[in-house]
Amino acid sequence: MKRTFVLTLLAAASSACLAQATVPNGVTLYGIIDVGIQSVSGYAQGTDTSLVSGIMDGSRIGLRGSEDLGGGYRALFTLENRTEANNGSVSNRPKSGNQLPDRFSQAALLGLPASLQPVVNQVAPLLGSQIGVNLPTATSAARFWDRQAYVGLVTPFGAVLAGRQYTPGYEISATFDVMQTQSSLAAGQVAAFPGATQIRVSDSVQYRIQMAGFSASAMYGFGNVPGDNSANNFVGAMGTYKSDLFSVGAAYNAFNNRLGQDSLESILFGASVNLLGGTFSGLYSTFKDDNPDLVIGLSSVLIGQGVPAAAATLVEGAYTNALRQDGDLFHIGYRMTTGPNTFYVAYSHHNDKTSFNADTASYGVAYTYALSKRTDLNAVYTRFDNSGLGQAAPGQAGFLGGVTKSAGTDSNSFAFGIRHRF
């Protein structure tokens, strides 16, 4: 039987994967503008109600192009930025700002003596400033093409893409999350800081194939650390099978930190089945990180701020231990579309296996009403139950919710919005 290999590209919407084996020559401008009102309880400042960007999908503007080279070969590219439609910026912060969960901001929970609480107070803003989306760093500004930026070549034997891309693990998560990363009900919201799965990787090369109902990809991310090829690098792979009745898939992501040590590793499994007029979806992932990257060099920063070397070393060790990850994530949901109406129900649970036992479960409902093929109205209710030292607050598709006022404090989110695709 003749086998034909074609490319499966990530679509303009981050919430799904779309096969684009044949697209017309030329360049296409596309995007999503998604704005609404969200009200979230449980913050230190009380209930927050505000206009936000990204209720169901993160707002974005993109360019994609394709050129038929003949003989089964095609060149293509995608450039896609993040646009916060409520204020026009290209980055976002949670409503809790720089606030860290108690387990990262209280010396006693970190296993440090009370005398070091002033040093912990110095660290908390440094780490808290990293909680957000597309934030500038000490060495670079926020990325304009933050979502995707790659070029590729499709051949009769598969496709090769190079640039900033979604990881294989995130693809599986987006495919088998019944929300497809949309809204505060998305599976990844309950395990967002530290993140359970790496979403995008810059400086990456990816090979993709599709054969009948089977799709697969393999990715390598260059660390770009001079003299150390293992530092900051990434490897990942995924495979899916899809039929008219069901789909299954699995993925593996592995990242090295700046010292070349094994860091965040994620394994994901997903399945869905069409039943009772809709689709049931399930997702399970397990993740581990024994060498977190975020606090490497923290002691040097603290010494530069006048903290004695012994105290700075002790605090860095405590944060290294606190940011280690060992957990799993379970998600199940159902989606049904009838006419212009789409209904969702979903449940997710992050089981933290570390000594902090920072568990978070989310559940709720979402509804969209299609005014046209491009425009819909949306309503989402999400409940976050935090147990142990869990302290997560619901965000939406375009941003993280941050943290509640204290460990174990729960949170409710109500959101209403409009989304337009072009």
Buried (B, 14 or more C-beta within 10 A) or exposed (E): EEEEBBBBBBBBBBBBBEEBBEBEEEEEEBBBBBBBEBEBBBBBEEEBEEEBBBBBBBBBBBBBBBBBEEEEEBBBBBBBBBBBBBEEBBBBBBBBBBBBBBBBBBBEBBEBEEEBBEBBEBBBEBBBBEBBBBBEEEEEEBBEBBBBBBBBBBBEEBBBBBBBBBBBBBBBBBBBBBBBBBBBBBBBBBBBBBBBBBBBBBBBBBBBBBEEEEBBBBBBBBBEBEEBEEBBBBBBBBBBBBEEEBBBBBBBBBBBBBBBBBBBBBBBBBBBBEEEEBBBBBBBBBBBBBBBBBBBEBBEBBBEEEBEEEBBBBBBBBBBBBBBBBBBBBBBBBBBBEEEEBBBBBBBBBBBEBBBBBBBBBBBBBBBEBEEEEBBBBBBBBBBBBBBBBBBBBBBBBBBBBBBBEBBBBBBBBBEBBBBBE
